[in-house]
Amino acid sequence: MLKKTITYEDYNGITRKEDFLFNLTKTELMKWDLKTPGGLAAKLERITQKFDVPELTSFIEALIDNAYGVKSDDGVRFIKDEKLSAMFRQTAAYDQLFVELLSDEKKTAAFINGILPKELMEEVAKQNKDANRPTLLNETN
């Protein structure tokens, strides 16, 4: 889970600094991967190789929408639904985050690393190290 602090100016001209939560579960990733022709890894590879801006824009939008949520008070659930996502998209904080992710590859990689399950990130890092190849998911250094 990633807690992202975003400083932004709201629509009343007030500067705000708020924490927002983002997370993807293994199940969510598996479903997204299976619904994506060729899989998510291949899609990310195509986007980064060709620097396909329209595809990158769509991916970042889907990434934020799929990951944004609110933790229950007891910490047992991470609540996500279209209404919450729509409400977040209507804020200047979303605008700030979207522009940041679209314009800075390292921040995008850090965001992805932060929202993915730890076990999955460890496996990806091991595979990339074994293959001696950089990917979007390990370019945070």
Secondary structure by P-SEA (a helix, b strand, c coil): ccbbbbbbbccccbbbbbbbbbbccaaaaaaaaaaccccaaaaaaaaaaccaaaaaaaaaaaaaaacbbbbccccccccccaaaaaaaaacaaaaaaaaaaaccaaaaaaaaaaaccaaaaaaaaaaaaaacccccccccc
